[in-house]
Amino acid sequence: MRILPLAAALATFATGGAISAQAPAPAPMTAKVAKALEGRTAGRAESCVRLRDIRSTEIVDETAIIYKISRKRWLVNFPDGGCPSLRPDRVLVTRTPVGSLCRGDIARVIDPPTPIEYGACGLGDFIPYTR
């Protein structure tokens, strides 16, 4: 009789593990992010972006970073759990030995005129938006 509860618990654990392995749904966009992406269509999320492909970076607000690849193609990153220290007047500093930014990489948030570090953010998936 005790095997049944154990089997049910293991089945629940196994199912929970499978669900958590899926990519999390993106958080709802703020009005500022929606305005920045107006006229663009989202594509399938990518886990990495090559640094050499990035032409510029724009911090929209504490929820989103836009990596501009070209005029038509942008990759938008919604840091996992948000990043309260992100602001448009700050910069991101990353270190990567492989030449790519990937999901899970840590981006430090710095104030450009001073050496003050305000925190760090874990990057999420890169979602392509095209015109």
Steps between C-alpha positions, in 0.01 A plus 500: 500500500786741565640452151205683341562834674871473419425426133259795485760729657766383254262550206420852622871576542581364154223705341609813686856447378382473140295817528782702655738391221290696250586863431306733728232715344619858451373751750234744381658795318499844651352782293850636437622166358185455289549849355867427416398178320198648321478376140725200564408133513641256755672182388617183670723557803874441463729404785810690379609792285849549356667815632635591157141520365389762755509854356364678808325436830210691654370459853129576473409463867549252787330227298661507155826545310501540121800368308488656154639267235384708202229755426258216433605243763514560874550245777315584819610356832265493796732427796376211712306647790548856372790722600407796721840668455462529119439852375556663160781721638705201620712248310539123503835329547531133410789257484483201275787279384309359201410811299126465562250621755277219615202435721622486860800731445538770762494867396628752753325839508741796518462878519722627212648818652589325827628153581186426702347158440127484570449126476483221250239326287471148366422515129198315365431375148559733205174554314540623141272783387497589132337771294 
